Every structure is written in structure tokens, then in C-alpha cells.
Amino acid sequence: MAKRKRMDQIKSVLRNYLACGSIKGTARQLKMSKNTLREYLRRAQAHSSDLSELLDLDDEQLSQIFYPSEAQQASYRSKVFDQQVDYWLKELGRVGVTRQLLWEEYRSSHPNGYGYSQFCDRLRRAIKSKDLTLALEHNPGEVLMLDFAGKKMHWVDTQSGEVHACEVLIGVLPFSQYSFCIALPSQSLMDFIHGLNQTLLFLGALTKVILSDNLKAYVSRADRYEPTFTQLCEQLAAHYQIDLQATRVAKPRDKASVENAVQQAYWRIYGPLRNEVFPSIEALNNAIKVQLKKHNQKSYQKRSGSRQSIFEQQERPQMNDLPPDLFEVKKITRAKVQRNYHVFLGEEKNYYSVPYQYVGKQAEVIYTRQSVEVYVDQKRVATHERLFLHGGEYRYQTRLEHMPKHHQEWKKSQGYDASYFLEQASRIGPATQWAIQQVLLGRIHEAQTYNSCKGILSLAKQYSPERMERAAQRCQKVSKATYGMLKRILQHKLDQVEEQDKQLSLGLHENIRGADQYQ
């Protein structure tokens, strides 16, 4: 007989033969040999003269009819396998026992048993049906597991009152459960690598492997067997001489230790800090460090020692030393020096000053997560601390030495700067602070806006801070604010007028029918 057919194919053969009643017609329609068709019909008719009865049988019963020897063999293999499942599941929890070892022992006593892939597949289904998890043995100092917590933490800008949400990266060594936690502005690649660097600094040593799930900053293409990691993460791995691994998609048990560490962080870090307000992300991370120390020093419930003591005694000696320099991400972009002697960094939408002599020239901006360096003609002309770390957009960072002499003298004589006006406005209210920010951004040279800012603050004294705040709120609705706009609103008392939706009224006349006409 030709290649054996599946049970659904055999049922199709029987249906077609019952429909046309011809071996030749059925063979032509199904494109199969007439001799093969006769053999299937012979086996079917040997069981029952009424072929329609066979269509009601399940696949196992049908297999017994058409392939009796193979069916018996398959039944025997399944029976032998099922008898040993409980033993294998128990053995997998022991140190050094793998599926490969169990399969080799199984085949040595049952040479005609399942192949390795089918053996593993059936064993996996048996584990799933029993809803069991394997107690995995972790080698000390071998793997660092990473994951972002599902819930965010927050800090509050004391000037604007804006609440900033933070992502929280958690790392854990599964052998000791020694944990690390850090708040980051985002899950971007630069923030992820900064968080990873801080994790390694906290540990003071290197594991052999970093394991995470398929974060966008970590994995560029997910695959069960050969995931592709982002280019910068591969550079980081080469710098630290460390292996990268990713979990299977939608398989949280592959990193069960860090999943547990996230839950522990909710209890030991989020909970105790829930009622505190932090003025910066640095203050938030300092508070996290205090709670993290308590967590790692807390004694285990079911074993002696603590996370920190087990780490120091058994894991740290097995780990590699950190290199002298941490891996650092550097980005390069080009920008023209504007008339206000600042370059614009588009990624964070902020401005950084350079010496005014370079106005109009093309500059190369090299920046890391912490700093900004500006080069003109291969010469470094300015360095700054990144503004984005403290939140906000379209802000200026200006060094006094970069300003022309007459700007410096004028600024010194005035004794004002943008931060002064923003601070004064914040005491009035967030809408007034927004209005001052709009005025500061309204001129190429920031110093030229200071008189307008002083005028706005004087209006607040003249008409009261409450009226000024309402006037600024009115300006927010049109996304524009100037000294003149605010002055006119206050003079004409428009801030005291309640805005109402304009409704079209046709008036009353004989052609308008009332509600009584529709009874």
C-alpha cells in the first residue's frame, strides 16, 4: 500500500465511494491508485458490510481497523509513557537531571519508544495538564535577570507642580534573590542601559549571563531559539564580556525570579514610599536605596541568612570583576548655531549655549545620557549637563561666558534671568508660570523679554495674583500669551466674565410653533 493516510483522509475516501459507488470514479476524483482504493475498501468491508458505520467511529477505533499492528504498537508506547510520567516529573526536580538524560534512560529500556522531540512534547503537555512548575536549580552568580515593573513611581516638579511618571527597572540574582531597583525616566534604550550599568555597579561584579524578556530596548527581533538583540546591547555585551539571553515570548516563568522580585518591590518599596512626595528623580532613587537595603538585609522566612549575606558569601566570589570603565552610549547629531548663540538638541527639544563667535556655523553635538558636548571645526567649544534629566522642554541652558559682552553687562545690571522670573511666576500659579515661559521663548535673545516679564509680575501686584492667574488661564485657551494680552484682559475685566456657549436664537414670532403643537 502507498503511504499510509490519516484517519480524516480515510473517512473522505469512504464518503466519496458511498456517494458515487464506483472504484474508478472515486480513484479519479481523489487522484489515488485504484489498487490502493480497493485495499482500503477491503479492510473496511472486512469489519462491516455497511461502510457508513465506519464514519461514526473515532480516529483511534478507525486506526485499529485499518492499521491494527501500528495501532497496537502506538497504544503500547503511550501506555508505557503514561506509567512513567509521575516518576519523570519528580526526577526533573533533582539537581543535574535533564530531559535529555531521562530520554536516554527511557530509550535504553524501550528501544522502540518515542523519539526525543516527541518525548519532550508529551512531557511538556503532562506538566501543563498538572499545572506544575519545575523547581529550577540556579548556579551562584551565573545569571542576572532584568524586567520593568508594571506599575510606575512618580516625582513632582516643585516649580510647576507637574507630576512625572517613572519606569522602574528591577534586577535580581536568582540564586540568592539579591535585588536591585532604580527609577528611570523611560524604557528607552539609553535609559535601559543606564539602569543596567547602575545594576552592575550595585552588584560590584559581573554575572556570566543577562536574561530579560523581549523589551524593545533589548531585543530587536524575538525568536524562541535565536533572538536578535539591539546593536547597542550587543556592544554592551562585548564591552563587559557577558552573554545575552531572552525569554520565550509570553513565557513569564522563564524569568520567574524577577517576576517574584517585582512583587517583592511592590511590598517592600512601593508600599512604604506611597505617601511621600519627591522633588526629583534623584530624591526618589535615594529613597528607593534605603528601602532596598532593608529588603536585602531582611532574613529569609524558610532558610537561614539574608539575600545580602548569601550574595556576599556564595555569589560574589563566583562573579567576574567589572572593567575600569562602564559602557556608555554616545549619540552624534549636527545643528546650526542660532542667532541667540544656542544649538537645539532635537531629541529632548532643549537649547544649549555656545560662544557667540560661532553664530551661523555648523556644530557637531555629541551627547550621552548625562552630558552634552558641542564641537565646531573639530574643536570642543562647550559642555553642558543634560537638561532632560529634570524634565521639561524648550528650555535654555546658557553660560555667562558664552554671551557677548554687552549682553553680560546688561544681564549683570538687571540681576535677572529666566529662572528668577519662572520662580516668581510659580508663586502666583501654574498658568502664570506658563505665560512667563511663553514670553521668554518669544524673542531670539532671552534678555530682551525681561522687561515684559517684569511687567507681568507688576500686573499681578496691581490687580491681585488671583486675577492674574485667571487671565493667564484665558490665554492658555488660545496657546499664546504676551504682556499686552494679559494687560487688556485685566483692564477690561475679561478674567471676571464667565464664558458661555453661544446659542443661536431666532426670537419669538407668529411662525414659531411651541411645544403644545406637538401633543
C-alpha positions, 0 to 999 in steps of 0.5 A: 500500500502507498503511504499510509493516510490519516484517519480524516483522509480515510473517512473522505475516501469512504464518503466519496465511494458511498456517494458515487459507488464506483472504484474508478470514479472515486480513484479519479476524483481523489487522484489515488491508485485504484489498487490502493482504493480497493485495499482500503475498501477491503479492510473496511468491508472486512469489519462491516458490510455497511461502510457508513458505520465506519464514519461514526467511529473515532480516529483511534477505533478507525486506526485499529481497523485499518492499521491494527499492528501500528495501532497496537504498537502506538497504544503500547508506547503511550501506555508505557509513557503514561506509567512513567510520567509521575516518576519523570516529573519528580526526577526533573526536580533533582539537581543535574537531571535533564530531559535529555538524560531521562530520554536516554534512560527511557530509550535504553529500556524501550528501544522502540519508544518515542523519539526525543522531540516527541518525548519532550512534547508529551512531557511538556503537555503532562506538566501543563495538564498538572499545572506544575512548575519545575523547581529550577536549580540556579548556579551562584552568580551565573545569571542576572535577570532584568524586567520593568515593573508594571506599575510606575513611581512618580516625582513632582516638579516643585516649580510647576507642580507637574507630576512625572511618571517613572519606569522602574527597572528591577534586577535580581540574582536568582540564586540568592534573590539579591535585588536591585531597583532604580527609577528611570525616566523611560524604557528607552534604550539609553535609559535601559542601559543606564539602569543596567550599568547602575545594576552592575555597579550595585552588584560590584561584579559581573554575572556570566549571563543577562536574561530579560524578556523581549523589551524593545530596548533589548531585543530587536527581533524575538525568536524562541531559539535565536533572538536578535538583540539591539546593536547597542546591547550587543556592544554592551555585551562585548564591552563587559564580556557577558552573554545575552539571553531572552525569554520565550515570548509570553513565557513569564516563568522563564524569568520567574525570579524577577517576576517574584522580585517585582512583587517583592518591590511592590511590598517592600518599596512601593508600599512604604514610599506611597505617601511621600512626595519627591522633588526629583528623580534623584530624591526618589532613587535615594529613597528607593536605596534605603528601602532596598537595603532593608529588603536585602538585609531582611532574613529569609522566612524558610532558610537561614541568612539574608539575600545580602549575606548569601550574595556576599558569601556564595555569589560574589566570589563566583562573579567576574570583576567589572572593567575600569570603565562602564559602557556608555552610549554616545549619540552624534547629531549636527545643528546650526548655531542660532542667532541667540548663540544656542544649538537645539538638541532635537531629541529632548527639544532643549537649547544649549549655549555656545560662544557667540563667535560661532553664530551661523556655523555648523556644530557637531553635538555629541551627547550621552545620557548625562552630558552634552558636548558641542564641537565646531571645526573639530574643536570642543567649544562647550559642555553642558549637563543634560537638561532632560534629566529634570524634565521639561522642554524648550528650555535654555541652558546658557553660560555667562561666558558664552554671551557677548559682552554687552549682553553680560553687562546688561544681564549683570545690571538687571540681576535677572534671568529666566529662572528668577522670573519662572520662580516668581511666576510659580508663586502666583500659579501654574498658568502664570508660570506658563505665560512667563515661559511663553514670553521668554521663548518669544524673542531670539535673545532671552534678555530682551523679554525681561522687561515684559516679564517684569511687567507681568509680575507688576500686573499681578501686584496691581490687580491681585495674583488671583486675577492674574492667574485667571487671565493667564488661564484665558490665554492658555485657551488660545496657546499664546500669551504676551504682556499686552494680552494679559494687560487688556484682559485685566483692564477690561475685566475679561478674567471676571466674565464667565464664558458661555456657549453661544446659542443661536436664537431666532426670537419669538414670532407668529411662525414659531410653533411651541411645544403644545403643537406637538401633543 
